[in-house]
Amino acid sequence: MPDNNQNARHEMWTAIVLLWLAGNALRLTILAVPPVIAMIRDEFALSATEVGLLSSIPPALFAIAALAGSLLVARLGVRAALIGGLMLVAAGSALRGLSTSYALLFATTILMSAGAAIMQPIMPTTVRQWLPRRIGLGTAVYTNGLLVGEVFPVLLTIPLVLPMFSGSWRMSLVFWSLPVAIIAVVVYFFAPRPEGEGEHGIRADAPRKWLPDWHVGLVWRLGGLFCCINAIYFIANAFIPIYLTSAGRADLISEALLALNFGQLPASLLLLATAGRLERRAWPYIASGVLSLFSLAGLVLMVGPATILCAALLGFSDAAALILGLTLPPLLCRAEDVARTSAGTFTLSYGGAVAIAIISGAAWDLSGIPALAFVPLAVCAIGLTAIPVVLRLKKELV
């Protein structure tokens, strides 16, 4: 009996470590771009719309390829699908280092983003399989890894990685692909194999449904919630650097991006301890929307020392909503529906985020007023306060 308990604890901690590492891999290569986006823009003479389009590739692929992640889980199982996504991310990011034109950078970014997109619906399913009795903890752990993976490139690229490679933004992108490849190998050798599952994590009685049920209102409501969360984060990362440059404060870019991403960590650490008590509560999302709205206003209207504080608050509020939101598919769905419901949610949410990113860039280009790029984000912050009210009325939140 003690051996069984010891084995269970060992499997739990192995699952926690691997979830954290896989969470890192979801963002490491994506967030390697914002610190060097000004260099890319200058080399390829990109407009604000083209910058918005480039930054919209990851969420676009998250929307398009999320269904592929659900399919892979159904056909191959969690372990094989997760490893495949990790290897695709690593390969795509490394190939971006060969980019000699905007078109090639665009194409290789699509490849990298497809891998990350495949992993999106796999992660909630992995939590459900590896830690079925600790869904809140498992979600908080991999999301903490995701947030840490966002901080590393922003923190280290400009002061350490770029000087290491004589200022080459291409080699910096290659550099950030290496940890992802290593994580894939670690998952291959150490991924838990829950009882009743085959070599790749496929249960003998596992259902083979992988397409989302678009008639289920929950898919659309969660899609709208995540659209607001994702749009705020991805577009802020893309436009803060060029907005600060247009305001004559390029010196604030590194600190602002670091604050935006590092500000997410306190939210993650807080939710590691409290996620179980906040599950299915509506008020944290509403509070996040209000704080996001005020932070966006500060970023636009108070360029200067306040920029850092506002960026940090935006990161904190958006991360809190993200972490709690990611617990909803495993909590509200049957085990066999988690992957396909997550895939439908991500398809809708990231598809909307892409459209909002392009609208933001077009608003800047057509008006010539940089601040207008942030207006769509303000609308998303308002949506983040409204959608939880609907979820509560539907008895999905309390």
C-alpha positions as CSV (number, residue, x, y, z in Angstrom):
1,M,0.0,0.0,0.0
2,P,2.8,2.5,0.8
3,D,4.4,1.6,-2.5
4,N,1.2,2.4,-4.3
5,N,1.0,5.8,-2.5
6,Q,4.6,6.5,-3.3
7,N,4.1,5.6,-7.0
8,A,1.0,7.8,-7.1
9,R,2.9,10.8,-5.7
10,H,5.8,10.2,-8.1
11,E,3.4,10.1,-11.1
12,M,1.6,13.2,-9.8
13,W,4.9,15.2,-9.5
14,T,6.1,13.9,-12.9
15,A,2.9,15.1,-14.5
16,I,3.2,18.5,-12.8
17,V,6.8,19.0,-14.0
18,L,5.9,17.9,-17.6
19,L,2.8,20.1,-17.7
20,W,4.9,23.0,-16.6
21,L,7.6,22.3,-19.3
22,A,5.0,21.9,-22.0
23,G,3.3,25.1,-21.0
24,N,6.7,26.9,-21.5
25,A,6.9,25.5,-25.0
26,L,3.5,27.0,-25.9
27,R,4.9,30.5,-25.8
28,L,8.8,30.5,-25.9
29,T,9.1,30.8,-29.6
30,I,6.1,33.1,-30.1
31,L,7.3,35.7,-27.6
32,A,10.8,35.6,-29.1
33,V,9.4,38.0,-31.8
34,P,8.2,41.1,-29.9
35,P,11.7,42.0,-28.7
36,V,13.0,42.0,-32.2
37,I,9.9,43.1,-34.1
38,A,11.3,46.7,-34.6
39,M,14.4,45.2,-36.3
40,I,12.2,43.0,-38.5
41,R,10.0,45.9,-39.4
42,D,13.0,48.1,-40.4
43,E,14.7,45.4,-42.4
44,F,11.6,44.4,-44.4
45,A,10.1,48.0,-44.4
46,L,6.8,46.7,-42.9
47,S,3.7,48.8,-42.4
48,A,1.6,48.7,-39.2
49,T,-0.9,46.5,-41.0
50,E,1.8,44.1,-42.0
51,V,3.1,44.0,-38.4
52,G,-0.4,43.3,-37.3
53,L,-0.7,40.5,-39.9
54,L,2.6,38.9,-38.8
55,S,1.5,39.0,-35.2
56,S,-1.8,37.5,-36.1
57,I,-0.3,34.3,-37.5
58,P,-0.1,32.5,-34.2
59,P,-3.7,33.2,-33.2
60,A,-4.8,32.5,-36.7
61,L,-3.2,29.1,-36.7
62,F,-4.5,28.5,-33.2
63,A,-8.0,29.0,-34.7
64,I,-7.4,26.9,-37.9
65,A,-5.2,24.0,-36.5
66,A,-6.9,23.6,-33.1
67,L,-9.3,21.1,-34.7
68,A,-6.2,19.1,-35.8
69,G,-5.1,18.9,-32.2
70,S,-8.5,17.4,-31.3
71,L,-8.2,14.9,-34.2
72,L,-4.7,13.9,-33.1
73,V,-5.9,13.3,-29.5
74,A,-8.7,11.1,-30.8
75,R,-6.5,9.1,-33.2
76,L,-3.1,9.0,-31.6
77,G,-3.6,9.8,-27.9
78,V,-2.4,12.6,-25.7
79,R,1.3,11.7,-25.5
80,A,2.0,11.3,-29.3
81,A,-0.1,14.4,-30.1
82,L,1.7,16.5,-27.5
83,I,5.2,15.4,-28.8
84,G,4.2,16.0,-32.4
85,G,3.1,19.5,-31.5
86,L,6.3,20.2,-29.6
87,M,8.5,19.0,-32.5
88,L,6.6,21.1,-35.0
89,V,7.0,24.2,-32.9
90,A,10.8,23.6,-32.6
91,A,11.3,23.0,-36.3
92,G,9.2,26.0,-37.4
93,S,11.0,28.3,-35.1
94,A,14.4,27.1,-36.2
95,L,13.5,27.5,-39.8
96,R,12.5,31.2,-39.2
97,G,16.2,31.8,-38.8
98,L,16.6,31.1,-42.6
99,S,14.1,33.9,-43.4
100,T,15.6,36.3,-46.0
101,S,12.3,37.9,-46.9
102,Y,9.0,38.8,-45.3
103,A,7.3,36.0,-47.3
104,L,9.6,33.4,-45.9
105,L,9.3,34.6,-42.4
106,F,5.6,34.5,-42.8
107,A,5.6,30.9,-44.1
108,T,7.9,29.6,-41.4
109,T,5.9,31.4,-38.7
110,I,2.8,29.6,-40.0
111,L,4.7,26.2,-39.5
112,M,5.7,27.1,-36.0
113,S,2.3,28.4,-35.1
114,A,0.6,25.2,-36.4
115,G,2.6,23.2,-33.8
116,A,1.6,25.5,-31.0
117,A,-2.0,25.5,-32.2
118,I,-2.1,21.7,-32.2
119,M,-1.1,21.8,-28.5
120,Q,-3.8,24.2,-27.5
121,P,-6.7,21.6,-27.1
122,I,-4.2,18.9,-26.1
123,M,-3.2,20.6,-22.9
124,P,-6.7,20.7,-21.2
125,T,-7.1,17.0,-22.2
126,T,-3.7,16.2,-20.8
127,V,-4.6,17.8,-17.5
128,R,-7.9,15.8,-17.4
129,Q,-6.0,12.5,-18.1
130,W,-2.9,13.0,-16.0
131,L,-4.4,14.9,-13.0
132,P,-8.2,14.0,-13.1
133,R,-8.6,14.9,-9.4
134,R,-6.6,18.1,-9.5
135,I,-7.8,19.9,-12.6
136,G,-7.5,23.4,-11.1
137,L,-3.9,22.7,-10.0
138,G,-2.9,21.1,-13.3
139,T,-4.3,24.0,-15.3
140,A,-2.6,26.5,-13.0
141,V,0.7,24.6,-13.3
142,Y,0.8,24.5,-17.1
143,T,-0.5,28.0,-17.4
144,N,2.3,29.1,-15.0
145,G,4.7,27.4,-17.4
146,L,3.1,29.2,-20.3
147,L,3.5,32.6,-18.6
148,V,7.1,31.9,-17.6
149,G,7.7,30.9,-21.2
150,E,6.5,34.3,-22.2
151,V,8.8,36.1,-19.8
152,F,12.1,34.3,-20.7
153,P,12.4,35.6,-24.4
154,V,11.3,39.1,-23.4
155,L,13.7,39.2,-20.4
156,L,16.7,37.7,-22.1
157,T,16.6,38.4,-25.9
158,I,17.8,42.0,-25.9
159,P,20.4,42.0,-23.1
160,L,21.8,38.4,-23.6
161,V,20.7,36.5,-26.7
162,L,21.1,39.2,-29.3
163,P,24.7,40.2,-28.1
164,M,25.5,36.5,-28.1
165,F,24.8,36.3,-31.9
166,S,26.1,39.8,-32.8
167,G,22.7,41.3,-32.9
168,S,21.2,38.8,-35.3
169,W,17.4,38.5,-34.8
170,R,17.4,35.4,-37.0
171,M,19.8,33.5,-34.8
172,S,17.8,34.6,-31.7
173,L,14.8,32.9,-33.2
174,V,16.8,29.7,-33.8
175,F,18.1,29.9,-30.2
176,W,14.6,29.9,-28.7
177,S,13.7,26.7,-30.6
178,L,16.2,24.6,-28.8
179,P,14.5,24.4,-25.4
180,V,11.3,23.3,-27.1
181,A,13.1,20.4,-28.8
182,I,14.5,19.3,-25.5
183,I,11.1,19.4,-23.8
184,A,9.7,17.1,-26.5
185,V,12.4,14.6,-25.8
186,V,11.7,14.8,-22.0
187,V,8.0,14.2,-22.6
188,Y,8.7,11.3,-24.8
189,F,10.7,9.5,-22.1
190,F,8.8,10.5,-19.0
191,A,5.1,11.1,-19.8
192,P,2.8,9.3,-17.4
193,R,0.8,6.3,-18.7
194,P,-2.5,6.3,-16.8
195,E,-4.0,2.9,-16.1
196,G,-6.3,1.6,-18.8
197,E,-4.5,3.4,-21.6
198,G,-2.3,2.1,-24.3
199,E,1.2,3.0,-25.4
200,H,0.3,6.5,-26.6
201,G,-2.3,7.3,-24.0
202,I,-5.4,6.0,-25.9
203,R,-8.0,4.3,-23.8
204,A,-9.6,1.2,-25.4
205,D,-13.0,2.7,-24.9
206,A,-12.1,6.2,-26.0
207,P,-14.7,7.9,-28.2
208,R,-13.6,9.0,-31.7
209,K,-15.5,12.2,-31.9
210,W,-13.2,15.1,-32.5
211,L,-15.2,17.8,-34.3
212,P,-16.8,20.4,-31.9
213,D,-20.5,20.4,-31.5
214,W,-21.3,23.8,-32.9
215,H,-24.9,23.5,-31.6
216,V,-23.7,23.7,-28.0
217,G,-23.9,27.2,-26.7
218,L,-21.1,26.7,-24.3
219,V,-18.6,26.5,-27.2
220,W,-19.7,29.9,-28.4
221,R,-19.7,31.5,-25.0
222,L,-16.3,30.2,-24.1
223,G,-15.1,31.2,-27.6
224,G,-16.2,34.8,-26.9
225,L,-14.6,34.9,-23.5
226,F,-11.2,33.6,-24.8
227,C,-11.4,35.9,-27.8
228,C,-11.4,38.9,-25.5
229,I,-8.5,37.5,-23.4
230,N,-6.3,36.4,-26.3
231,A,-6.8,39.6,-28.3
232,I,-5.8,41.8,-25.4
233,Y,-2.6,39.9,-24.9
234,F,-1.4,39.2,-28.4
235,I,-2.2,42.6,-29.8
236,A,-0.7,44.4,-26.9
237,N,2.6,42.5,-27.4
238,A,2.5,43.4,-31.1
239,F,1.6,47.1,-30.9
240,I,3.2,48.4,-27.7
241,P,6.7,48.3,-29.2
242,I,5.8,50.3,-32.4
243,Y,3.4,52.6,-30.4
244,L,6.2,53.5,-28.1
245,T,8.5,54.1,-31.0
246,S,5.9,56.4,-32.6
247,A,5.7,58.3,-29.4
248,G,9.5,58.8,-29.3
249,R,10.0,56.4,-26.3
250,A,11.7,53.4,-27.9
251,D,13.8,53.2,-24.8
252,L,10.7,51.9,-22.9
253,I,10.1,48.9,-25.2
254,S,12.1,46.3,-23.4
255,E,10.8,47.4,-19.9
256,A,7.2,47.6,-21.1
257,L,7.2,44.1,-22.7
258,L,9.0,42.7,-19.7
259,A,6.3,44.3,-17.4
260,L,3.5,43.0,-19.6
261,N,4.7,39.5,-19.5
262,F,6.3,39.4,-16.0
263,G,3.2,41.0,-14.6
264,Q,1.4,37.7,-15.4
265,L,3.5,35.7,-13.0
266,P,2.0,37.1,-9.7
267,A,-1.4,36.2,-11.0
268,S,-0.2,32.7,-11.8
269,L,1.4,32.2,-8.4
270,L,-1.7,33.5,-6.7
271,L,-3.9,31.2,-8.6
272,L,-1.7,28.2,-7.9
273,A,-2.9,28.6,-4.3
274,T,-6.4,29.8,-4.9
275,A,-7.6,28.3,-8.3
276,G,-9.7,25.6,-6.6
277,R,-11.6,28.3,-4.6
278,L,-12.2,30.5,-7.6
279,E,-13.3,27.8,-10.1
280,R,-16.5,28.8,-11.9
281,R,-16.7,32.2,-10.2
282,A,-17.9,35.1,-12.4
283,W,-16.4,38.0,-10.5
284,P,-12.7,37.4,-11.2
285,Y,-13.4,37.8,-15.0
286,I,-15.4,41.0,-14.4
287,A,-12.6,42.4,-12.3
288,S,-10.1,41.4,-15.0
289,G,-12.0,43.3,-17.7
290,V,-12.3,46.5,-15.6
291,L,-8.6,46.4,-14.7
292,S,-7.6,45.7,-18.3
293,L,-9.7,48.7,-19.5
294,F,-8.0,51.1,-17.1
295,S,-4.5,49.7,-18.0
296,L,-5.1,50.1,-21.7
297,A,-6.1,53.7,-21.1
298,G,-3.0,54.3,-19.1
299,L,-0.8,52.8,-21.8
300,V,-2.2,55.1,-24.5
301,L,-2.6,58.3,-22.5
302,M,0.4,58.2,-20.1
303,V,3.5,57.3,-22.1
304,G,6.4,57.5,-19.7
305,P,7.2,56.0,-16.3
306,A,3.5,55.0,-15.9
307,T,3.8,52.8,-19.1
308,I,5.6,50.2,-17.1
309,L,3.0,50.0,-14.3
310,C,0.1,49.9,-16.8
311,A,1.7,47.2,-18.8
312,A,2.3,45.1,-15.6
313,L,-1.3,45.6,-14.5
314,L,-2.6,44.6,-18.0
315,G,-0.5,41.4,-17.9
316,F,-1.8,40.6,-14.4
317,S,-5.4,41.0,-15.2
318,D,-5.3,39.2,-18.5
319,A,-3.4,36.2,-17.0
320,A,-5.8,35.8,-14.2
321,A,-8.7,35.6,-16.6
322,L,-6.8,33.2,-18.9
323,I,-5.8,30.8,-16.1
324,L,-9.3,30.6,-14.7
325,G,-10.8,30.3,-18.2
326,L,-8.7,27.3,-19.1
327,T,-10.2,25.4,-16.2
328,L,-13.7,25.7,-17.7
329,P,-13.6,23.1,-20.5
330,P,-12.3,20.3,-18.2
331,L,-14.8,21.4,-15.5
332,L,-17.9,21.9,-17.6
333,C,-17.5,19.0,-20.1
334,R,-17.5,15.3,-20.0
335,A,-14.0,13.8,-20.2
336,E,-14.6,12.6,-23.8
337,D,-15.7,16.1,-24.9
338,V,-12.8,18.2,-23.4
339,A,-10.6,18.1,-26.5
340,R,-13.3,18.9,-29.0
341,T,-14.9,21.5,-26.9
342,S,-11.5,23.1,-26.3
343,A,-10.8,23.0,-30.0
344,G,-14.0,24.7,-30.9
345,T,-13.4,27.3,-28.2
346,F,-9.9,28.1,-29.5
347,T,-11.1,28.1,-33.1
348,L,-13.6,30.8,-32.4
349,S,-11.5,32.8,-29.9
350,Y,-8.3,32.9,-32.0
351,G,-10.2,33.5,-35.2
352,G,-11.7,36.5,-33.6
353,A,-8.4,37.7,-32.2
354,V,-6.9,37.6,-35.7
355,A,-9.7,39.8,-37.1
356,I,-9.2,42.2,-34.2
357,A,-5.4,42.4,-34.7
358,I,-5.9,43.3,-38.4
359,I,-8.6,45.9,-37.5
360,S,-6.2,47.4,-35.0
361,G,-3.4,47.8,-37.5
362,A,-5.8,49.1,-40.2
363,A,-7.2,51.7,-37.7
364,W,-3.7,53.0,-37.2
365,D,-2.8,53.0,-40.9
366,L,-6.0,54.5,-42.2
367,S,-6.3,57.2,-39.5
368,G,-2.6,58.0,-39.0
369,I,-3.5,58.0,-35.2
370,P,-1.5,55.3,-33.4
371,A,-3.8,55.4,-30.3
372,L,-6.7,54.1,-32.4
373,A,-5.0,50.7,-32.6
374,F,-5.9,50.1,-29.0
375,V,-9.6,50.9,-29.3
376,P,-10.5,47.3,-30.3
377,L,-8.7,46.1,-27.2
378,A,-10.8,48.4,-25.1
379,V,-13.9,46.8,-26.6
380,C,-12.5,43.4,-25.7
381,A,-12.0,44.5,-22.1
382,I,-15.6,45.5,-22.0
383,G,-16.6,42.2,-23.4
384,L,-14.6,40.5,-20.7
385,T,-16.9,42.0,-18.1
386,A,-20.1,41.2,-20.0
387,I,-19.6,37.6,-21.1
388,P,-19.2,36.2,-17.5
389,V,-22.6,37.7,-16.7
390,V,-24.1,35.6,-19.5
391,L,-22.3,32.5,-18.3
392,R,-23.7,33.1,-14.8
393,L,-27.2,33.4,-16.2
394,K,-26.7,30.1,-17.9
395,K,-25.6,28.6,-14.5
396,E,-22.2,27.8,-15.9
397,L,-20.6,30.3,-13.5
398,V,-21.7,31.4,-10.1
